[in-house]
Amino acid sequence: MKLRLRAAAIGLALITVVSMFASAALAQSGENIFAKRTIEVDGSGETRTSPDTADLDLAIDTQARTAEEAAGSNAALATKVIDALKAKLGDQGKVTTGGYSLDPQYDNRPSERPRIIGYNAQNTVTVHTGALDLVGALIDSAIAAGANRVNSLSFSVKDDTKARTEAIAIATRDARAQAEALASALDVKLGKVLKATTVSEARPIPIRLGRAMAMSASVATPVEPGDLTVPATVSLTFEIE
């Protein structure tokens, strides 16, 4: 019985010693982590590049007394618009249908129950192309064929790797300059970089073409995409020596 008690006491003593060493190691590790003084800054930068891709979204709206008439009229016009776009575009892009809806129209008179007076059908057609010089002509062809609304037109760049890399470099220099200015103001010295993260996203160029539907077919729709802005944000965490 005494031998068992003695063995248990020795085991408990060993566990206590191990726990003390583990606690000391954790305390030292935590001290190393949380005792570090740091400076955190966010830098920003951007570059500009020429777009090489256009995305055009057009709509065909039709109204009729019955759903069948509205849908049939819309289908005929949508087919004409798609055929006209494909003929103009050739093999320099892609034409797809973006969405379709058929909704009743109501006569909402005061003190009366709403009643259906007709139907509205809408079909959207999208064009994706790298032939930027054809965009104006594509709009004109679609309108002449029956499209009655331009939902959107935006320009983007297919590969923005070079522009994004330059924007990140500019943002990094901006972040470092801020950190150095802050360290100087605090009368401390910057150490190594402990953490670095970046965010970069190209901004598509939206073009407003609200007047395109009212233009005569004999007048070409002018489209000038301009440059694309590629921004970047860099976050740096410096150790203070």
Summary of the structure (lengths in Angstrom):
residues: 241
radius of gyration: 33.1
end to end distance: 59.6
largest distance: 111.3
contacts: 702
relative contact order: 0.22
helix: 41%
strand: 37%
